[in-house]
Amino acid sequence: MKITLRLIVSIIIAVAIVAGVSSYFSVQSEKERLGGSLEHRAWLVAESLKESVGMFLAQGPSKKLDKLMERISTSEQVFGVVVYDVTGNIVSVSKELAGKLPPKLDILFEKFENDSGKGLYERISDMQMYLFASPVFNDEGIRTGTIVIFNDASYIDEYLKDIWFRNFLRVLANA
């Protein structure tokens, strides 16, 4: 009887360990996939805006630039857009981000290789955000500012928690 009980407990523990390790790798893989997809979408939006923003940025703050920011930030993929000049001052900001931005973003002052952008995850107003910053150049190739795309990344954490929960239920059902 003792041997049977020990064997059953050992099998349950072994199944739980295998399921836990499998869940960990599954979650890590899904996290990389979702993060890569989010980064790619932000890059696409930034690339599509660069030329338009570059023309407006040369003219300074304008209603046309504000309209463009609002139009882009109304899509469900983008939470908000901010355009900064080379000194880090805000030129245009979408309504969703007005009053929620930190005073200075470190990503604005990083050195960009070529004209490619950089991204990072940051918590802003109790929301996990993915920020993608891309430099903006004028016609002569001089950097005139930076466009920052803000994407809501909180769905990634929620989805990963759901994977953990489903895998826990699967282990519980198997035990």
N, C-alpha and C positions, 0 to 999 in steps of 0.2 A: 504494500500500500504506500509506504514512504517513497519507494523508488518510483512508482507511477506518479505520485504527486510532484516529486522533484522533476521528473521528466516533463510533465505538463507545464510546470512553471518555467522550466528552462526553454521549452519550445515557445511559449508565449513571449518570454523576454527576447529570444532570438528573432522572432517575427517582428517585435516592436523595434528592435535595433535596426534590422534591415529596412523596415518601412520608414523609420526616421531618417536614415542615411539616404534612402531613395528620395524621400520628400525634400530633404535639404538640397540635393542636386537638382531636382525638378524645380524648386523655388529659385535657385540661383540661375538656372537656365532661362526661366520665364522672366526673371528680373532683368537679365541682360537683353532679352528680346524686346521687352516693353520699353526699356530705357533707350535702346537703339532706335526703335520706331519713333519715340518721342523726339529724340535728337534729330533724326532725319526730317521729320515734319517741321521742326523749328528752323532748321537750316534752309529748307525749301521756301518757307515764308520770308526769311531774311533775304535770301537771294532774290526773290521776286520783288522785294521792296527797295533794294539797294539803289537802283538807278533812279527811281521816282523820288526817293527821299534825298538822294544826292542833289537833284535839281532844286528841290524845295529848300534844302538846308543852306544852299548858297544864298538864297534870298532872305533867310532868317525866318523867325516864326510867322506862320501864315494860316489863314482859315483853310486853305486847300490841304495843307499838311495835316491839320487837325482832322479834317474830314476823312482823309486817307487812313489815319490811325484808327478812327472810329469804325470805318468800314472793315478793316482787317480784324480788329478785336471783337467784332460781332460774330465771327465764326466760332463754332464750338471747340475747335482745336486750339485757339489762341485766347488766353485770358486777357492779355493786354500787350500794348506796344509802347515803348518809350524811345524817343530820339534825343540824344545828347550831343552837344557840340564837343570840340576837342578838349575843352577845359573841364568837362564833366558837368556842365550846367544843362538842365532840361530845356529842350527846345519845344518838344511836343509830348504830351502824355495822353493815353486813352482814359476815358472816364472811370473805368474799373480800377485803375491803379492810382488815381488822384488821391493823395492823402495817405496812401498805404506804403509808399516807397521809403526805403531807408535813405538817410541823408546822402551817403556815398556808396556806390557799388565798386568793389575792388576790381571786378572784371573789366571795367571801363578803362583802367589804366595799365592793363596787361599788354605785353607786346604781342601783336598778331603776326603770325607767319604768313607772308604773302597777303592775300586779302581774305583768307579763310577766317571763320569765326571761332569762338570758344564757348563752351557751355559749362554750367555748374548747377547743382541743386542747392536751393536755399529756402529757408522758411521765412515767409513774408505774410504778416497778418494772420498768423495761425494756419497758414496753408503751405503745404510743400509745393514749391515751384521749381520748374526747370527754366533757367535763364540762358538764352543764347544770344551772345553779343557778336555783332559783325561790324567791322569798320566800314565807313562810307567815305568814298573818295570823289573829288570833283573831276572835271574833264582833264585837268593837267596831271592827275595822279596824286594830288596832295590830299592827305586825310583831313576831312572836314568835320567828322563826327563819328558817332557809333549808334547803331540801331540795336535795341535789346528787345527780344521777343520773350514774353512771360507765358509759360504754359503751366496749367494745373497738373501737377504730378501726383496728387494725393490718391488717384485711382490705382496707381501701381501698388502702393502699400496695402490698400483694401483688397485688391485682387490676390496679393501674396498671402495675406491673412486667410482669405477664403481657401486657398490651396492647402495651407496648413490644417485648417479645420476639416476640410473634406478628407485629407489623408488620415487625420486622427480618427475620424468616424470609420474610415475603411479598416484601420487597425483594430479598432474596438469591435467592429462587426466580425472580423476574422478571428478574434480571440474568443 
